[in-house]
């Protein structure tokens, strides 16, 4: 069982953040509507020390789960 180190609030954005094409390829099977919604959300990443798209957070190895607008993160260096 993974131990969470950080609890991060998910922030809604008015416009979608740009993400790498490689990230979009990783989440290809999730559905266009779901991916579009994830691109319009962001979190303040403690590992990268900047605001990142939730899509980038979702594909990170530190991601544990998301529950009720809160992301649980391991916080290990990438």
Buried (B, 14 or more C-beta within 10 A) or exposed (E): EEEBBBEBEBEEEEEBBEBEEEBEEEBEEEEEEEBEBBBBBBBBBEBEEEEBBBBBBBBBEBBBEBEEEBBBBBBEEE
